[in-house]
Amino acid sequence: MALDDTPASRLPKRLAWLLALLLTLLAVPPALAHKPSDSYLTLRVDETEIHGQWDIALRDLDYAIGLDDDQDGAITWRELRSHHTDIASYALARLALSADGQACPTRAVEHLVDDHSDGAYAVLRFTAACPGAAKVLTADYRLFFDVDPQHRGLLRLEHGGETRTAIFSAAAPLQRLELAEANPIRQFIDYTAHGVWHIWVGFDHLLFLISLLLPAVLIRVDRSWTGAERFRDAFWDVVKVVTAFTLAHSITLSLAALDVVQLPSRWIESAIAASVILAALNNLVVMAGASRWLFAFAFGLIHGFGFASVLADLGLPHNALLRALVAFNVGVELGQLAVVAVFLPLAWALRNQWIYRQGILAGGSLLVIALASIWLIERAFDLKLVA
């Protein structure tokens, strides 16, 4: 009997390859970089003068202009100090500020060094003189885009006691910021966008969640997986896992952002990597079963501290702290729900296919375990195993 090769019969196979590709795309970027390349730019506008502070990762500067003169794998303060002029020239040549269309020339005034959650950063303080008090500040940001298209610049603008935020990327290197009284709605939207962006580039958070969701469209029968019979059951399984994860990370995100609880970043990042390993391992050696939502809640508490470290780097406006915190958390949830909305229909359509149970669930979980194991070693022992 001839095999059915109609377009309808080929659709599940195409969906399977699409879901496998999505999982691979999530898994591969973390293998290429320990953390997305970010810099943190703060601009404080005072009449005709702008006071700036730019935190730039030493690893990124070393790659771009070379800081490790003796090539011993460690950048000393002496080496960094000898390159202060190079750092200022390189960075400020890639930032153009203007007020109402008139250029505001920049000048470096101080060099420091600071630690962020992902390592040491050079701190460049500078001033920019504008022709007059501006109504609109324009920032043209080009740092590292030529060597790392995934780089982002996180902008914090302070003016008149108000705070605005923005994200520079290779696709959006230009930001026009009105120096008027802050609009609460605009501020809420800004921080919501930061939350969405972070969950989309936070591959460890996404892989943890997706690893827990992969079995949602399956049931365990005689120690093997088979497709669930009712979509309602799979849907509520997803709802329980996502809700538990959301509640847990919202609790610790709030506690950490409000300085109620603080934990060492290396512990948190290592625990997040371990949670990804356990979530994927659960698909191979079932430990949690139908109670995966408890697993999601327990480790979601750890992930909340990870979200908080990003929010701390971005900065919370003191005059609208609660609004910004809520907006960022809403953004994280919206980004998370967008991923689930793509995942669940595809997974349901493929639940009875061999490629889902063996290729995506088993093979994908093994890939996730391998990658998360690399993260765990790197984070726990402060090593760099992957360039």
N, C-alpha and C positions, 0 to 999 in steps of 0.2 A: 504494500500500500504506500502510495507516495506521501511524503511529508507535506503538511500544510504550510505553504510559504506565501500566503496572501499577505497584503499590507497589514491587515488586522492582526495576523499572527506574529508579524515581525515587530509590532508596536511594543509589547512587553520587553523584548530584547533591547530595543532602542532606549526605552526608559531605564532599563537596568544599567546600560553603559553610561547613560547620563548621570544617574545617581552615583555610580562608581567614580565617574569623573569629578563630580562635585566633592565627594569625600577625599579624593586624591588631591584636589586643589586646596582643600582645607589642610591636609596633612603635609604637603610639600613645602609651603612657605616657611613654616617654623624650622624646617631642616636647613633652610638656607640662611636664616638669620635668627639669632637668639631673641631679639626684640626689634620691632620696627624702629628705624632710625628717626628720632624726634629731637627737636631743639625747643627751648622755652624762651620766648621773647616777651619781655615786659616793657611797656612804654608808659611813662607817666608824663602827661601833657600839662605844662604850667605856663599859661599865657603864650609867649613866643618861644619857649624853650621846651625841649623834650629830653627827659632823662630816661635812658634805656639800660636794661640789663639783659644780656643774652647768654643763656646757659647752653653750651654745645658739648656733646659727648666727646671725650678724648679719643675714643676708638674711631669715631668718624673723622675727626681732624687728623689723626695719625694716618688714616687711609688716604685722605685727600692731599695733605701737604707734608706728611712725615714728621713725627715728633720724637720717635724712639731712636735717637742718634746712634746709640751703641748696639741696637738691634738685640737687646736682651729680653724683650717681651714685657718690660715694665717701663712706664714713663715716670721719671722722677721730676720733682719740683724744679731742679736745676735745668733739666731738658725743656720743661714747659716754659720756664722763664726765658730761656734763650730764644724761644720762638714766639714771644709775646707780640713782637712787631709783625711777624708773618701771620699770626692768627687774626690780629686786628685788620690787617690789609686784606686778607682773604675773605673774612666775614663781612666787613663793612662795604667791600666792593660788590657784595651780593645782596645788599639791602638799600633801597632808595626810598626816602621819606619825602613827602611833599605836603604842603598846607595850602589848600585852595588852588592847587596847580603850581605853586611856587616851591622850588626845591629847598629842602632843609638839610644842609651839609652836616655830616656826622663826624665826630672826633672821639677817639678812644681816650678814656681818662683813668681806667683802673683795670687790673687783671687779678682775678682770684681763682680759686678752685673749690668745688663743692661736690658732695655725693648725692646722687639720686638713687632711686630704687634699683636701677640697673647699672650702676657704676659711677665712675668719676667724670665730672664735667668741668670744662674750662668756663669761667665766668668772665664775660667781657662787659664792662660798664662803659657807657659812652653818652655823649650829649649831642643834640642836634639843634641848631639855631634856625628858626623860621623867620621870614620877613615880617610877619605880623600874627596876631591871634587868629587862629584858623577856625572855620566852621566845619570843614571836612578834611580829615587826614587820610592820605593815600599811602599805603605801604606796598612796595614792590619787592617781593622776597624771592631770591633765586639760590639759596644755599643748598649745595649738594645735589640739586636736581639733575645735573649733568653726569653725576657718578652713581646716584641712587634715586631712581624715579619714584620709589616708595617712601622717600623721606617726607616728613611733615614738620611744619613749624607751628607751634601752639602759641598764639598771641594772647596776651593779657593787656588790655588798654585801660589805664586809670585816668579819669578826668573829672574834675568837679565833684570828687567824692563818690563817683559812680565807676563801675567796672564793666567792661565789655570784653568778649572773647571772640576769637576767630581761629580758623585753621588754614594755614597755607599748604598747598600741595602742588605737584607738578601741573595738575589740571587747573588749579586756581591759585596762581602765584600773586595775584593782585587783590588787595582788600581796600575798599573805600569805607571809612568809618566816620559817621557824623558825630561831631563833638557837641551834641546837644544833650539836654537832660535825658537820662537813660529811660528807655521805654521798657517797662516790666515785661510786656509781651515779647518784645525782641530779645530781652535777656533770657527769658524762659526758652524761647526757640533755640537760641545759641547753645545753651547747656544741654538741651534735648538732642541737638545734632551731635554734640560731643559724645553723648552716651551711645547713640546709634553707631557712630563711627568706631567707638572703642570696642563694642561687642563684635563688630564685623572684622576688625583687625586683631582682636584678642583670640588667636587661634586655640590657645590652651583651654579657654573658657568654652568655646564652641565645640571643640572635640570632646570635652567632658560631657556636655549636654547631649550631643548627638550619639555618643557611645551609649548613654543611658536610654536614648529613644529608639535605637535600632531594633531592640526586641519588642517594641510596643505593638507591632503588627503581627507578632508571632505568639504562639502558645507552646509550652513545653509538654511533650507527650513521649513517655518512655525514653527519657534522657535525650531527646532530639527535638529540634524546632520544626514546627509546621505552621502554615498560615492560619491566622485568626479567621473565624467565620463571620463575625459581626464587626462592622466598622465602628459601631458605638463603643464596643469594648476597647478597641485600640485608641479611639479618640479620648476616652476618659483616662486611660493609662497615661497618654501624653499630657493631658491636663494636670494630673496629679504630680507627675515628675516636674513639669515646668513651673507649676505653682509652688511646689516645695522649694525648688531652686531659687525662685524669685523671692519668696518670703525670707529665706535664709540669707541670701546675699544682701537683701535690702536692710536687714537688721545690722549686720556687721559693717556694711558700707556707711550707714548713718552713725554708728558708734565710733568708727575710726575717723570719719570726716569731722565729727564734732569733738575729737580728741578725748573721748571717754575711754577708749581702749586703743592701745598701740602695741603692735608686735613687730619684731625684727623682720625686715623685708626678705632676708634670705630664707628665714623659716617659712614665711608665707609662700614665696615663690616655689620653694622645694615641696611644700605640702600640696600646692596646686598641681605640680607635675605628678606627684604620687597619686592624687585623686584621679587624674586622667588614666594612669596605668590601671588602677583598680576598677574604674568604670568600664574600660575595654576588656579587662580580664574577666569581669563578670559575664561577658557574652560568651566566653569560652568555657569557664568553670563557674557555673551559676552559684552565686553566693546570696544575692539579694532577692532574686526571683521577682514576684509580684510586689515586693516591698522596696522596689528601686527608688520610690519617692522618698523613703527614709534616708537612703544613701545620698540622694540629691540634696536633701535638707542638711544633712550632717556636713557634707563637703561644700555645700553652698555657703555655709558660714565662713569657710576659709576663702572662697573665691571673692566674697564681699570685701575682705581686706585687700585683695588684689585690685579690685575696682577702685577702692579708696586711695591707693597709692597713685593711680593715674589722676584722680580728681585733685589730690594734693599738689601734684606737679602742675596741673592746670591752674589751680587757685580758686578759692571760693570768695566771692565778694562779701565783705563783712556786713554791708548794709542790706544784703539780700541773700543771706546764707541759706535759709530754709528753702527759698524759691529755687536757687541754683541746685541745691542737693536733690530736691524733688524732681526737677527737670532732668538732671543727669540720669537719675534712676529710671524715669519714664523713658528716656532715650534708650537705655540699656534694654528695657523690656520690649520696646518697639522693634529694636534690631533683632532681638531674640525671637520674637513672634514672626518676624519676616522670614527668618531661617526655617522655623517650624512649618510655616505655611507652604514653603517650597518642599520641605522634606516629607511631610506626612502623606500628601497625595501620591508622590512617587513611590514611597515605601509601601503604601497600601496596594498600589497597582502591581507591585513586584513581589509581594509577600510569598506567593506560591512558586516563584521561579528559583531554580537551583542557584543561579548567579547571585541572588539576594542572600540566601541562607549561607552559602559557602564562600562566595566571592566577596560580597560586601560585609556581611556580618562577621564571618570568621576571618577572612583575609584582611578586611579593613581594620578589624580590632587588633590583629597582629601588627599591622603597620603602625597603628596608633601607639601600641605598647612600646614598640621599638623607638619611636620618636620621643615619647614622653620619658623613656628611660634615659635618653641622651640629655633631655632637659634636666631631669632629676640630678644626674651626675654633675652637670655644669653648674646648676644652681647651689647644690649642697656643698660642693668643693671649690666653687668659684673658678671653674675651668672653662676653657673654650675648645670644645671638641669639634665643632663645625664652624667653618669660616663664615 
